[in-house]
Amino acid sequence: MVHAKLIVGGTSQQRQKAVNKIVKESLGSNLADYHPDLMVIKGNNSIGIDQVRALKSKLALKPYQSLIKIALICQAEKLTVAAQNSFLKTLEEPPARSLIILETSNPNLLLPTVASRCQIIKLGSLPQIQSEKTEIESRQQLIARILKSGVGERLKLAAAYARNREQAIQFTQIQLLAWRQLMLKKPSVSFIKNLRASQKALEMLQANTNPILTISNLFLAYTPCVKKQNEV
């Protein structure tokens, strides 16, 4: 029996539908209905280690009505790094008669050790893939614009993408994903530094730092990719 599933891709509605199907097959109840053996975690800006610890404690208890207990983490990309690390042991050795479900639109924001411990269920369609390709190009164009800008322009751009904490976190998650995609395409020392800067900024935002200041410092820390002398 699979004890952990990671649902990725598709739209939010498609992922919810996939989760609901699993819940209904396992508990005989819909996701929207109350069930004592279904535990759901949702996070506004982030999902912290305390929420994960509480979930693990409840998951360790025996089921009340059904054969299994289900723990669902919605928008798992919001899990902090500390929360993900805290959850690794449970994913590796889940309690008896338990099922863990994670759903996310950005699986690249999860630690590889988390994803590797789950059965991955991929959703999506050709139109969506084409749309994602356009979105990826848009993200990379923004990065190119930031790298070409001076200090003043970078600060103006930062203010535009950090009007509130939620927007800043979402934007930083997208930046992190874009840097990872660039790394896969053409690895460089500068890209690694910028990826790490994005990861640090995300962790700081999740720790409740000032969004404008954090994004401003991130943009100022970005390092252009320096070409080798023999490159055209």
Secondary structure, DSSP 8 states (H G I E B T S, - for coil): ---EEEEEES-HHHHHHHHHHHHHHHHSS-TTS--TTEEEE--SS-B-HHHHHHHHHHHTS--SSSSSEEEEETTGGGB-HHHHHHHHHHHHS--TTEEEEEEES-GGGS-HHHHTTSEEEEE--HHHHHHHHHHHHHHHHHHHHHHHS-HHHHHHHHHHT-SSHHHHHHHHHHHHHHHHHHHHHS--HHHHHHHHHHHHHHHHHHTT--HHHHHHHHHHH-------TT--
